Amino acid sequence: MTPHGAVGALNTRVCRMLQIEHPVVQAGMGYIARAELAAAVSNAGGLGVVGSTGDLTPGELRAEVRAVKALTDRPFAVNLLFPSYDESPEGRTLAAELQTKVEVLLDEGVPILGAGLGVPEKSVLDACHKAGTLTMATIGAVKHAVMADEAGLDLIVAQGWEAGGHNSRVASMALLPQVVAAVDVPVLAAGGIAGGSGLVAALALGASAVYLGSVFAVCREARVHDNYREAIFEANEKSTTISRGYSGKPVRMVANEFTRYWEDHADELEPFPQQWAKNEHLVVTAVVEGKLAEGPVPIGQIVGMLDHIESAADIVARVVAEAVEVLETGLWTR
């Protein structure tokens, strides 16, 4: 395949829809992905995503959105979580905050709204489409992809079991082609991808782009402590575990004192969102402040491929260059 043909193969449906140069989307990681990272990815020709989960009030989210706009004139997204909240005090508080954050996004004209842990209700989707905001949902099962498609989402992220954070019970290679076959909208692949060979594999299975978290979580612009990076660089593919200790839902993270505590004290686990409200601040303690033993340390199983710091722009360029090489030669030769 000629270079022109390889490059052309990477000009996917998602690229054209989002008006980006490369089919590389940075995952909307709560706490970690803020304005500097999102803008750097967008400036490099991918799509940057601000993760609004955690220690961001609606007012602070507005400031982050404006900071992205000051750093780039290219498209970007903001990721919000849309689980089914109960009528508990925690549930009512989180639901009210979510509604306010949606209003911030629409008021600020954010180009793309990302949704995790559920599909936004019809009123949210209608308001987004009326405002010209595209919508993207991260799912972990075919039935949820179908629900998202039928609800009118513009894009779907199929995120497999290998991914860090909240993920799926199904492996990426099995989930992705089944989601692609079940929906009509473009699909992005997430979980177990950190380079260009993974991008080509995802395209071969029907994806239109990749949605990368772990590799961007340790990049230069990520909002993480050096202790977090060092722990990730020392980890391997067996270093992670699935725990409900963070949010009450299954989350992939590095096995540490935090996860072992909840393994030994499963009787103390509360359901979502009570467990989340109780432990959410510990992500900042561990990841941002560097006190790794005291909280959850989210990362995907691809962690064994991460061993040095790159800039966000270098990651985008490397992923694309590796993909072109694979497409040209038919093999990953390194």
ZADO-1210 file (C-alpha; in nm, 4 decimals, padded with zeros to 6 digits):
<atoms>
<atom x="00.0000" y="00.0000" z="00.0000" code="MET" pos="1"/>
<atom x="00.1343" y="00.3438" z="-00.0885" code="THR" pos="2"/>
<atom x="00.1814" y="00.6103" z="00.1791" code="PRO" pos="3"/>
<atom x="-00.1073" y="00.8025" z="00.0266" code="HIS" pos="4"/>
<atom x="-00.3283" y="00.4985" z="00.0593" code="GLY" pos="5"/>
<atom x="-00.2223" y="00.4317" z="00.4198" code="ALA" pos="6"/>
<atom x="-00.2886" y="00.7893" z="00.5193" code="VAL" pos="7"/>
<atom x="-00.6198" y="00.7780" z="00.3354" code="GLY" pos="8"/>
<atom x="-00.7247" y="00.4702" z="00.5300" code="ALA" pos="9"/>
<atom x="-00.6879" y="00.6725" z="00.8481" code="LEU" pos="10"/>
<atom x="-00.9241" y="00.9419" z="00.7241" code="ASN" pos="11"/>
<atom x="-01.2227" y="00.7700" z="00.8797" code="THR" pos="12"/>
<atom x="-01.5885" y="00.8458" z="00.9293" code="ARG" pos="13"/>
<atom x="-01.5135" y="00.9761" z="01.2790" code="VAL" pos="14"/>
<atom x="-01.2462" y="01.2116" z="01.1440" code="CYS" pos="15"/>
<atom x="-01.4921" y="01.3606" z="00.9002" code="ARG" pos="16"/>
<atom x="-01.7732" y="01.3836" z="01.1541" code="MET" pos="17"/>
<atom x="-01.5612" y="01.5470" z="01.4246" code="LEU" pos="18"/>
<atom x="-01.3464" y="01.7477" z="01.1808" code="GLN" pos="19"/>
<atom x="-01.0206" y="01.6065" z="01.3188" code="ILE" pos="20"/>
<atom x="-00.7096" y="01.4968" z="01.1312" code="GLU" pos="21"/>
<atom x="-00.6458" y="01.1616" z="01.2985" code="HIS" pos="22"/>
<atom x="-00.8753" y="00.8875" z="01.4366" code="PRO" pos="23"/>
<atom x="-00.7277" y="00.9265" z="01.7847" code="VAL" pos="24"/>
<atom x="-00.9500" y="01.0370" z="02.0727" code="VAL" pos="25"/>
<atom x="-00.8177" y="01.0887" z="02.4242" code="GLN" pos="26"/>
<atom x="-01.0401" y="00.9350" z="02.6909" code="ALA" pos="27"/>
<atom x="-01.2242" y="01.1724" z="02.9241" code="GLY" pos="28"/>
<atom x="-01.0484" y="01.0569" z="03.2390" code="MET" pos="29"/>
<atom x="-01.1871" y="01.2162" z="03.5521" code="GLY" pos="30"/>
<atom x="-00.9331" y="01.4043" z="03.7669" code="TYR" pos="31"/>
<atom x="-00.6561" y="01.3449" z="03.5091" code="ILE" pos="32"/>
<atom x="-00.7739" y="01.4979" z="03.1797" code="ALA" pos="33"/>
<atom x="-00.8071" y="01.8718" z="03.2097" code="ARG" pos="34"/>
<atom x="-00.7677" y="02.1685" z="02.9752" code="ALA" pos="35"/>
<atom x="-00.3946" y="02.1365" z="02.9100" code="GLU" pos="36"/>
<atom x="-00.4187" y="01.7725" z="02.8042" code="LEU" pos="37"/>
<atom x="-00.7389" y="01.8092" z="02.6032" code="ALA" pos="38"/>
<atom x="-00.6085" y="02.1107" z="02.4124" code="ALA" pos="39"/>
<atom x="-00.2744" y="01.9413" z="02.3411" code="ALA" pos="40"/>
<atom x="-00.4449" y="01.6382" z="02.1881" code="VAL" pos="41"/>
<atom x="-00.6781" y="01.8530" z="01.9793" code="SER" pos="42"/>
<atom x="-00.3903" y="02.0702" z="01.8606" code="ASN" pos="43"/>
<atom x="-00.2087" y="01.7526" z="01.7535" code="ALA" pos="44"/>
<atom x="-00.4980" y="01.6594" z="01.5252" code="GLY" pos="45"/>
<atom x="-00.6846" y="01.4203" z="01.7534" code="GLY" pos="46"/>
<atom x="-00.9789" y="01.4917" z="01.9805" code="LEU" pos="47"/>
<atom x="-00.9059" y="01.6003" z="02.3356" code="GLY" pos="48"/>
<atom x="-01.1603" y="01.5372" z="02.6088" code="VAL" pos="49"/>
<atom x="-01.1940" y="01.7096" z="02.9459" code="VAL" pos="50"/>
<atom x="-01.2880" y="01.4676" z="03.2221" code="GLY" pos="51"/>
<atom x="-01.5329" y="01.6512" z="03.4466" code="SER" pos="52"/>
<atom x="-01.5771" y="01.3785" z="03.7078" code="THR" pos="53"/>
<atom x="-01.4547" y="01.4443" z="04.0588" code="GLY" pos="54"/>
<atom x="-01.3137" y="01.7621" z="04.2038" code="ASP" pos="55"/>
<atom x="-01.4662" y="02.0012" z="03.9518" code="LEU" pos="56"/>
<atom x="-01.7643" y="02.2108" z="04.0509" code="THR" pos="57"/>
<atom x="-01.9864" y="02.3410" z="03.7695" code="PRO" pos="58"/>
<atom x="-01.8121" y="02.6769" z="03.7987" code="GLY" pos="59"/>
<atom x="-01.4701" y="02.5154" z="03.7781" code="GLU" pos="60"/>
<atom x="-01.5856" y="02.3129" z="03.4786" code="LEU" pos="61"/>
<atom x="-01.6810" y="02.6342" z="03.3029" code="ARG" pos="62"/>
<atom x="-01.3318" y="02.7675" z="03.3730" code="ALA" pos="63"/>
<atom x="-01.1761" y="02.4473" z="03.2293" code="GLU" pos="64"/>
<atom x="-01.3857" y="02.4759" z="02.9133" code="VAL" pos="65"/>
<atom x="-01.2772" y="02.8355" z="02.8676" code="ARG" pos="66"/>
<atom x="-00.9166" y="02.7343" z="02.9283" code="ALA" pos="67"/>
<atom x="-00.9405" y="02.4786" z="02.6472" code="VAL" pos="68"/>
<atom x="-01.0823" y="02.7433" z="02.4165" code="LYS" pos="69"/>
<atom x="-00.7922" y="02.9716" z="02.5017" code="ALA" pos="70"/>
<atom x="-00.5433" y="02.6994" z="02.4103" code="LEU" pos="71"/>
<atom x="-00.6991" y="02.5643" z="02.0896" code="THR" pos="72"/>
<atom x="-00.9480" y="02.6563" z="01.8214" code="ASP" pos="73"/>
<atom x="-01.0030" y="02.2913" z="01.7318" code="ARG" pos="74"/>
<atom x="-01.2886" y="02.0614" z="01.8354" code="PRO" pos="75"/>
<atom x="-01.2853" y="01.9085" z="02.1826" code="PHE" pos="76"/>
<atom x="-01.5240" y="01.7249" z="02.4119" code="ALA" pos="77"/>
<atom x="-01.6247" y="01.7162" z="02.7778" code="VAL" pos="78"/>
<atom x="-01.7091" y="01.3871" z="02.9445" code="ASN" pos="79"/>
<atom x="-01.9869" y="01.3592" z="03.2050" code="LEU" pos="80"/>
<atom x="-02.1261" y="01.0552" z="03.3869" code="LEU" pos="81"/>
<atom x="-02.4920" y="00.9619" z="03.3388" code="PHE" pos="82"/>
<atom x="-02.5652" y="00.6695" z="03.5742" code="PRO" pos="83"/>
<atom x="-02.9094" y="00.6060" z="03.7190" code="SER" pos="84"/>
<atom x="-02.9023" y="00.7965" z="04.0457" code="TYR" pos="85"/>
<atom x="-03.1260" y="00.6828" z="04.3295" code="ASP" pos="86"/>
<atom x="-03.3250" y="00.9087" z="04.5619" code="GLU" pos="87"/>
<atom x="-03.0640" y="00.9003" z="04.8363" code="SER" pos="88"/>
<atom x="-02.9110" y="01.2301" z="04.9476" code="PRO" pos="89"/>
<atom x="-02.5956" y="01.1375" z="04.7543" code="GLU" pos="90"/>
<atom x="-02.7948" y="01.0488" z="04.4453" code="GLY" pos="91"/>
<atom x="-02.9983" y="01.3698" z="04.4501" code="ARG" pos="92"/>
<atom x="-02.6860" y="01.5824" z="04.4983" code="THR" pos="93"/>
<atom x="-02.5006" y="01.4169" z="04.2102" code="LEU" pos="94"/>
<atom x="-02.8035" y="01.4350" z="03.9789" code="ALA" pos="95"/>
<atom x="-02.8456" y="01.8064" z="04.0445" code="ALA" pos="96"/>
<atom x="-02.4755" y="01.8688" z="03.9839" code="GLU" pos="97"/>
<atom x="-02.4916" y="01.6738" z="03.6573" code="LEU" pos="98"/>
<atom x="-02.7811" y="01.8841" z="03.5319" code="GLN" pos="99"/>
<atom x="-02.5926" y="02.2028" z="03.6108" code="THR" pos="100"/>
<atom x="-02.2822" y="02.0762" z="03.4322" code="LYS" pos="101"/>
<atom x="-02.4883" y="01.9930" z="03.1219" code="VAL" pos="102"/>
<atom x="-02.6153" y="02.3506" z="03.1261" code="GLU" pos="103"/>
<atom x="-02.2566" y="02.4765" z="03.1477" code="VAL" pos="104"/>
<atom x="-02.1561" y="02.2719" z="02.8426" code="LEU" pos="105"/>
<atom x="-02.4472" y="02.3962" z="02.6354" code="LEU" pos="106"/>
<atom x="-02.3987" y="02.7548" z="02.7476" code="ASP" pos="107"/>
<atom x="-02.0296" y="02.7401" z="02.6532" code="GLU" pos="108"/>
<atom x="-02.0947" y="02.5780" z="02.3162" code="GLY" pos="109"/>
<atom x="-01.8828" y="02.2665" z="02.3779" code="VAL" pos="110"/>
<atom x="-01.8666" y="02.0800" z="02.0428" code="PRO" pos="111"/>
<atom x="-01.9058" y="01.7254" z="02.1807" code="ILE" pos="112"/>
<atom x="-02.0625" y="01.5847" z="02.4964" code="LEU" pos="113"/>
<atom x="-01.9236" y="01.2513" z="02.6109" code="GLY" pos="114"/>
<atom x="-02.1316" y="01.0288" z="02.8384" code="ALA" pos="115"/>
<atom x="-02.0124" y="00.7511" z="03.0663" code="GLY" pos="116"/>
<atom x="-02.1950" y="00.4978" z="03.2877" code="LEU" pos="117"/>
<atom x="-02.5207" y="00.5459" z="03.1021" code="GLY" pos="118"/>
<atom x="-02.7111" y="00.7138" z="02.8212" code="VAL" pos="119"/>
<atom x="-02.8269" y="01.0740" z="02.8722" code="PRO" pos="120"/>
<atom x="-03.2011" y="01.1189" z="02.8938" code="GLU" pos="121"/>
<atom x="-03.3948" y="01.2431" z="02.5934" code="LYS" pos="122"/>
<atom x="-03.4179" y="01.6027" z="02.7174" code="SER" pos="123"/>
<atom x="-03.0373" y="01.6241" z="02.7358" code="VAL" pos="124"/>
<atom x="-02.9898" y="01.4739" z="02.3904" code="LEU" pos="125"/>
<atom x="-03.2550" y="01.7009" z="02.2410" code="ASP" pos="126"/>
<atom x="-03.0907" y="02.0073" z="02.3957" code="ALA" pos="127"/>
<atom x="-02.7490" y="01.9004" z="02.2642" code="CYS" pos="128"/>
<atom x="-02.8713" y="01.8418" z="01.9123" code="HIS" pos="129"/>
<atom x="-03.0623" y="02.1697" z="01.9132" code="LYS" pos="130"/>
<atom x="-02.7400" y="02.3456" z="02.0151" code="ALA" pos="131"/>
<atom x="-02.5351" y="02.1637" z="01.7500" code="GLY" pos="132"/>
<atom x="-02.3439" y="01.9598" z="02.0112" code="THR" pos="133"/>
<atom x="-02.2592" y="01.6053" z="01.9073" code="LEU" pos="134"/>
<atom x="-02.3072" y="01.3275" z="02.1633" code="THR" pos="135"/>
<atom x="-02.0883" y="01.0264" z="02.2384" code="MET" pos="136"/>
<atom x="-02.1556" y="00.7442" z="02.4869" code="ALA" pos="137"/>
<atom x="-01.9105" y="00.4915" z="02.6310" code="THR" pos="138"/>
<atom x="-02.0676" y="00.1466" z="02.6694" code="ILE" pos="139"/>
<atom x="-01.9575" y="-00.2007" z="02.7753" code="GLY" pos="140"/>
<atom x="-02.2268" y="-00.4262" z="02.6313" code="ALA" pos="141"/>
<atom x="-02.4033" y="-00.4693" z="02.2984" code="VAL" pos="142"/>
<atom x="-02.7472" y="-00.4052" z="02.4491" code="LYS" pos="143"/>
<atom x="-02.6274" y="-00.0740" z="02.5853" code="HIS" pos="144"/>
<atom x="-02.4847" y="00.0187" z="02.2457" code="ALA" pos="145"/>
<atom x="-02.8218" y="-00.0521" z="02.0880" code="VAL" pos="146"/>
<atom x="-02.9926" y="00.1625" z="02.3523" code="MET" pos="147"/>
<atom x="-02.7509" y="00.4460" z="02.2798" code="ALA" pos="148"/>
<atom x="-02.8041" y="00.4148" z="01.9052" code="ASP" pos="149"/>
<atom x="-03.1815" y="00.4115" z="01.9405" code="GLU" pos="150"/>
<atom x="-03.1674" y="00.7099" z="02.1756" code="ALA" pos="151"/>
<atom x="-02.9951" y="00.9146" z="01.9064" code="GLY" pos="152"/>
<atom x="-02.6312" y="00.9273" z="02.0169" code="LEU" pos="153"/>
<atom x="-02.3982" y="01.0336" z="01.7351" code="ASP" pos="154"/>
<atom x="-02.1016" y="00.8169" z="01.8372" code="LEU" pos="155"/>
<atom x="-02.0472" y="00.5089" z="02.0526" code="ILE" pos="156"/>
<atom x="-01.7308" y="00.4053" z="02.2372" code="VAL" pos="157"/>
<atom x="-01.7077" y="00.0275" z="02.2839" code="ALA" pos="158"/>
<atom x="-01.4903" y="-00.0092" z="02.5930" code="GLN" pos="159"/>
<atom x="-01.3694" y="-00.3557" z="02.6858" code="GLY" pos="160"/>
<atom x="-01.2639" y="-00.5319" z="03.0031" code="TRP" pos="161"/>
<atom x="-00.8983" y="-00.4378" z="02.9530" code="GLU" pos="162"/>
<atom x="-00.9628" y="-00.0660" z="03.0008" code="ALA" pos="163"/>
<atom x="-00.8784" y="00.1241" z="03.3161" code="GLY" pos="164"/>
<atom x="-01.1496" y="00.2747" z="03.5308" code="GLY" pos="165"/>
<atom x="-01.5125" y="00.1724" z="03.4894" code="HIS" pos="166"/>
<atom x="-01.5209" y="-00.0775" z="03.2061" code="ASN" pos="167"/>
<atom x="-01.6977" y="-00.3932" z="03.0844" code="SER" pos="168"/>
<atom x="-01.7197" y="-00.7648" z="03.1533" code="ARG" pos="169"/>
<atom x="-01.6400" y="-00.8327" z="02.7863" code="VAL" pos="170"/>
<atom x="-01.2946" y="-00.8188" z="02.6256" code="ALA" pos="171"/>
<atom x="-01.2373" y="-00.5507" z="02.3635" code="SER" pos="172"/>
<atom x="-01.1738" y="-00.7852" z="02.0708" code="MET" pos="173"/>
<atom x="-01.5025" y="-00.9640" z="02.1356" code="ALA" pos="174"/>
<atom x="-01.7064" y="-00.6541" z="02.2200" code="LEU" pos="175"/>
<atom x="-01.6001" y="-00.4259" z="01.9347" code="LEU" pos="176"/>
<atom x="-01.7143" y="-00.6249" z="01.6272" code="PRO" pos="177"/>
<atom x="-02.0435" y="-00.7137" z="01.7936" code="GLN" pos="178"/>
<atom x="-02.1148" y="-00.3482" z="01.8689" code="VAL" pos="179"/>
<atom x="-02.0180" y="-00.2467" z="01.5150" code="VAL" pos="180"/>
<atom x="-02.2601" y="-00.5050" z="01.3763" code="ALA" pos="181"/>
<atom x="-02.5420" y="-00.3906" z="01.6035" code="ALA" pos="182"/>
<atom x="-02.5447" y="-00.0134" z="01.5465" code="VAL" pos="183"/>
<atom x="-02.5436" y="00.2301" z="01.2561" code="ASP" pos="184"/>
<atom x="-02.3391" y="00.5124" z="01.4075" code="VAL" pos="185"/>
<atom x="-01.9580" y="00.5249" z="01.4085" code="PRO" pos="186"/>
<atom x="-01.7888" y="00.3228" z="01.6830" code="VAL" pos="187"/>
<atom x="-01.4668" y="00.4015" z="01.8701" code="LEU" pos="188"/>
<atom x="-01.2582" y="00.1243" z="02.0276" code="ALA" pos="189"/>
<atom x="-01.1334" y="00.1466" z="02.3874" code="ALA" pos="190"/>
<atom x="-00.9412" y="-00.0912" z="02.6100" code="GLY" pos="191"/>
<atom x="-00.6001" y="-00.2483" z="02.5542" code="GLY" pos="192"/>
<atom x="-00.4762" y="-00.0009" z="02.2901" code="ILE" pos="193"/>
<atom x="-00.1659" y="00.2150" z="02.3240" code="ALA" pos="194"/>
<atom x="-00.0161" y="00.2314" z="01.9745" code="GLY" pos="195"/>
<atom x="-00.0663" y="00.2258" z="01.5996" code="GLY" pos="196"/>
<atom x="-00.0937" y="-00.1517" z="01.5672" code="SER" pos="197"/>
<atom x="-00.3892" y="-00.1377" z="01.8046" code="GLY" pos="198"/>
<atom x="-00.5439" y="00.1372" z="01.5941" code="LEU" pos="199"/>
<atom x="-00.5129" y="-00.0747" z="01.2787" code="VAL" pos="200"/>
<atom x="-00.6568" y="-00.3775" z="01.4592" code="ALA" pos="201"/>
<atom x="-00.9521" y="-00.1678" z="01.5763" code="ALA" pos="202"/>
<atom x="-01.0128" y="-00.0382" z="01.2236" code="LEU" pos="203"/>
<atom x="-01.0004" y="-00.3957" z="01.0931" code="ALA" pos="204"/>
<atom x="-01.2726" y="-00.4894" z="01.3414" code="LEU" pos="205"/>
<atom x="-01.4943" y="-00.2060" z="01.2238" code="GLY" pos="206"/>
<atom x="-01.4060" y="00.0850" z="01.4498" code="ALA" pos="207"/>
<atom x="-01.3679" y="00.4347" z="01.3073" code="SER" pos="208"/>
<atom x="-01.1239" y="00.5573" z="01.5743" code="ALA" pos="209"/>
<atom x="-00.9574" y="00.4616" z="01.9001" code="VAL" pos="210"/>
<atom x="-01.0334" y="00.6052" z="02.2426" code="TYR" pos="211"/>
<atom x="-00.7095" y="00.6005" z="02.4426" code="LEU" pos="212"/>
<atom x="-00.6881" y="00.6412" z="02.8176" code="GLY" pos="213"/>
<atom x="-00.3896" y="00.4777" z="02.9854" code="SER" pos="214"/>
<atom x="-00.1274" y="00.6023" z="02.7402" code="VAL" pos="215"/>
<atom x="-00.2459" y="00.9614" z="02.7882" code="PHE" pos="216"/>
<atom x="-00.2786" y="00.9184" z="03.1663" code="ALA" pos="217"/>
<atom x="00.0996" y="00.9245" z="03.2041" code="VAL" pos="218"/>
<atom x="00.1784" y="01.1844" z="02.9386" code="CYS" pos="219"/>
<atom x="00.3416" y="01.5163" z="03.0148" code="ARG" pos="220"/>
<atom x="00.0181" y="01.7162" z="03.0179" code="GLU" pos="221"/>
<atom x="-00.1807" y="01.4759" z="03.2367" code="ALA" pos="222"/>
<atom x="-00.2807" y="01.6033" z="03.5817" code="ARG" pos="223"/>
<atom x="-00.0988" y="01.3329" z="03.7767" code="VAL" pos="224"/>
<atom x="00.1810" y="01.3133" z="04.0326" code="HIS" pos="225"/>
<atom x="00.5210" y="01.1780" z="03.9354" code="ASP" pos="226"/>
<atom x="00.4653" y="00.8985" z="04.1900" code="ASN" pos="227"/>
<atom x="00.1710" y="00.7834" z="03.9791" code="TYR" pos="228"/>
<atom x="00.3791" y="00.7813" z="03.6625" code="ARG" pos="229"/>
<atom x="00.6613" y="00.5913" z="03.8311" code="GLU" pos="230"/>
<atom x="00.4194" y="00.3285" z="03.9650" code="ALA" pos="231"/>
<atom x="00.2683" y="00.2846" z="03.6195" code="ILE" pos="232"/>
<atom x="00.6095" y="00.2533" z="03.4538" code="PHE" pos="233"/>
<atom x="00.7045" y="-00.0190" z="03.7028" code="GLU" pos="234"/>
<atom x="00.3797" y="-00.2134" z="03.6552" code="ALA" pos="235"/>
<atom x="00.3086" y="-00.4973" z="03.4131" code="ASN" pos="236"/>
<atom x="00.0020" y="-00.6574" z="03.2562" code="GLU" pos="237"/>
<atom x="-00.0686" y="-00.8505" z="03.5779" code="LYS" pos="238"/>
<atom x="-00.0470" y="-00.5499" z="03.8091" code="SER" pos="239"/>
<atom x="-00.4109" y="-00.4465" z="03.7849" code="THR" pos="240"/>
<atom x="-00.7248" y="-00.5794" z="03.9442" code="THR" pos="241"/>
<atom x="-01.0981" y="-00.5152" z="03.9375" code="ILE" pos="242"/>
<atom x="-01.2376" y="-00.3607" z="04.2557" code="SER" pos="243"/>
<atom x="-01.5685" y="-00.2144" z="04.3715" code="ARG" pos="244"/>
<atom x="-01.3938" y="-00.0265" z="04.6487" code="GLY" pos="245"/>
<atom x="-01.3822" y="00.3052" z="04.4638" code="TYR" pos="246"/>
<atom x="-01.7391" y="00.3550" z="04.3452" code="SER" pos="247"/>
<atom x="-01.9428" y="00.0439" z="04.4207" code="GLY" pos="248"/>
<atom x="-01.9131" y="-00.0497" z="04.0523" code="LYS" pos="249"/>
<atom x="-01.6303" y="-00.2601" z="03.9019" code="PRO" pos="250"/>
<atom x="-01.3234" y="-00.0460" z="03.8290" code="VAL" pos="251"/>
<atom x="-00.9833" y="-00.1545" z="03.6949" code="ARG" pos="252"/>
<atom x="-00.6911" y="-00.0163" z="03.8916" code="MET" pos="253"/>
<atom x="-00.3467" y="-00.1070" z="04.0212" code="VAL" pos="254"/>
<atom x="-00.3614" y="-00.3632" z="04.3004" code="ALA" pos="255"/>
<atom x="-00.2474" y="-00.1873" z="04.6175" code="ASN" pos="256"/>
<atom x="-00.3324" y="-00.1393" z="04.9835" code="GLU" pos="257"/>
<atom x="-00.6624" y="00.0256" z="04.8874" code="PHE" pos="258"/>
<atom x="-00.7837" y="-00.2658" z="04.6748" code="THR" pos="259"/>
<atom x="-00.6625" y="-00.5224" z="04.9291" code="ARG" pos="260"/>
<atom x="-00.8550" y="-00.3476" z="05.2052" code="TYR" pos="261"/>
<atom x="-01.1798" y="-00.3790" z="05.0134" code="TRP" pos="262"/>
<atom x="-01.1053" y="-00.7409" z="04.9238" code="GLU" pos="263"/>
<atom x="-01.0767" y="-00.8122" z="05.2967" code="ASP" pos="264"/>
<atom x="-01.3722" y="-00.5931" z="05.3964" code="HIS" pos="265"/>
<atom x="-01.6278" y="-00.6679" z="05.1268" code="ALA" pos="266"/>
<atom x="-01.9020" y="-00.6583" z="05.3914" code="ASP" pos="267"/>
<atom x="-01.8363" y="-00.2832" z="05.4249" code="GLU" pos="268"/>
<atom x="-01.8956" y="-00.2083" z="05.0558" code="LEU" pos="269"/>
<atom x="-02.1896" y="00.0193" z="04.9812" code="GLU" pos="270"/>
<atom x="-02.3724" y="00.0424" z="04.6482" code="PRO" pos="271"/>
<atom x="-02.3201" y="00.3189" z="04.3957" code="PHE" pos="272"/>
<atom x="-02.3420" y="00.6145" z="04.4505" code="PRO" pos="273"/>
<atom x="-02.2890" y="00.5873" z="04.8265" code="GLN" pos="274"/>
<atom x="-01.9518" y="00.4113" z="04.7892" code="GLN" pos="275"/>
<atom x="-01.8487" y="00.6669" z="04.5295" code="TRP" pos="276"/>
<atom x="-01.9457" y="00.9626" z="04.7460" code="ALA" pos="277"/>
<atom x="-01.7444" y="00.8142" z="05.0321" code="LYS" pos="278"/>
<atom x="-01.4244" y="00.7369" z="04.8391" code="ASN" pos="279"/>
<atom x="-01.4199" y="00.9673" z="04.5381" code="GLU" pos="280"/>
<atom x="-01.1777" y="01.2155" z="04.6962" code="HIS" pos="281"/>
<atom x="-00.9221" y="00.9367" z="04.7391" code="LEU" pos="282"/>
<atom x="-00.8491" y="00.9361" z="04.3647" code="VAL" pos="283"/>
<atom x="-00.7102" y="01.2863" z="04.4045" code="VAL" pos="284"/>
<atom x="-00.5154" y="01.1722" z="04.7106" code="THR" pos="285"/>
<atom x="-00.3563" y="00.8871" z="04.5157" code="ALA" pos="286"/>
<atom x="-00.3232" y="01.0080" z="04.1582" code="VAL" pos="287"/>
<atom x="-00.2870" y="01.3845" z="04.1900" code="VAL" pos="288"/>
<atom x="-00.1164" y="01.4093" z="04.5304" code="GLU" pos="289"/>
<atom x="00.0916" y="01.0935" z="04.4853" code="GLY" pos="290"/>
<atom x="-00.0135" y="00.9082" z="04.8028" code="LYS" pos="291"/>
<atom x="-00.0636" y="00.5877" z="04.6075" code="LEU" pos="292"/>
<atom x="-00.1337" y="00.3535" z="04.8987" code="ALA" pos="293"/>
<atom x="-00.4275" y="00.5612" z="05.0185" code="GLU" pos="294"/>
<atom x="-00.6625" y="00.5409" z="04.7228" code="GLY" pos="295"/>
<atom x="-00.7521" y="00.3956" z="04.3834" code="PRO" pos="296"/>
<atom x="-00.4928" y="00.4108" z="04.1051" code="VAL" pos="297"/>
<atom x="-00.6878" y="00.3592" z="03.7782" code="PRO" pos="298"/>
<atom x="-00.5044" y="00.2220" z="03.4734" code="ILE" pos="299"/>
<atom x="-00.5698" y="-00.0376" z="03.2010" code="GLY" pos="300"/>
<atom x="-00.4085" y="-00.3747" z="03.1335" code="GLN" pos="301"/>
<atom x="-00.1963" y="-00.2171" z="02.8602" code="ILE" pos="302"/>
<atom x="00.0078" y="-00.0700" z="03.1464" code="VAL" pos="303"/>
<atom x="00.3023" y="-00.2987" z="03.0641" code="GLY" pos="304"/>
<atom x="00.3556" y="-00.1008" z="02.7417" code="MET" pos="305"/>
<atom x="00.4005" y="00.2261" z="02.9308" code="LEU" pos="306"/>
<atom x="00.7565" y="00.2960" z="03.0401" code="ASP" pos="307"/>
<atom x="00.8395" y="00.6600" z="02.9690" code="HIS" pos="308"/>
<atom x="00.6878" y="01.0071" z="02.9540" code="ILE" pos="309"/>
<atom x="00.5726" y="01.1396" z="02.6179" code="GLU" pos="310"/>
<atom x="00.3959" y="01.4612" z="02.5274" code="SER" pos="311"/>
<atom x="00.0383" y="01.4325" z="02.4113" code="ALA" pos="312"/>
<atom x="00.1395" y="01.5532" z="02.0652" code="ALA" pos="313"/>
<atom x="00.4128" y="01.2893" z="02.0438" code="ASP" pos="314"/>
<atom x="00.1623" y="01.0181" z="02.1377" code="ILE" pos="315"/>
<atom x="-00.0762" y="01.1206" z="01.8609" code="VAL" pos="316"/>
<atom x="00.2082" y="01.1400" z="01.6079" code="ALA" pos="317"/>
<atom x="00.3523" y="00.8053" z="01.7178" code="ARG" pos="318"/>
<atom x="00.0191" y="00.6232" z="01.7026" code="VAL" pos="319"/>
<atom x="-00.0448" y="00.7555" z="01.3510" code="VAL" pos="320"/>
<atom x="00.3102" y="00.6796" z="01.2292" code="ALA" pos="321"/>
<atom x="00.2934" y="00.3242" z="01.3650" code="GLU" pos="322"/>
<atom x="-00.0463" y="00.2724" z="01.2023" code="ALA" pos="323"/>
<atom x="00.0856" y="00.3920" z="00.8663" code="VAL" pos="324"/>
<atom x="00.3794" y="00.1525" z="00.8968" code="GLU" pos="325"/>
<atom x="00.1503" y="-00.1407" z="00.9675" code="VAL" pos="326"/>
<atom x="-00.0801" y="-00.0490" z="00.6818" code="LEU" pos="327"/>
<atom x="00.2126" y="-00.0159" z="00.4410" code="GLU" pos="328"/>
<atom x="00.3901" y="-00.3378" z="00.5370" code="THR" pos="329"/>
<atom x="00.1055" y="-00.5505" z="00.6653" code="GLY" pos="330"/>
<atom x="00.3095" y="-00.6229" z="00.9777" code="LEU" pos="331"/>
<atom x="00.4192" y="-00.4585" z="01.3002" code="TRP" pos="332"/>
<atom x="00.7921" y="-00.5082" z="01.2637" code="THR" pos="333"/>
<atom x="00.9349" y="-00.3611" z="01.5855" code="ARG" pos="334"/>
</atoms>
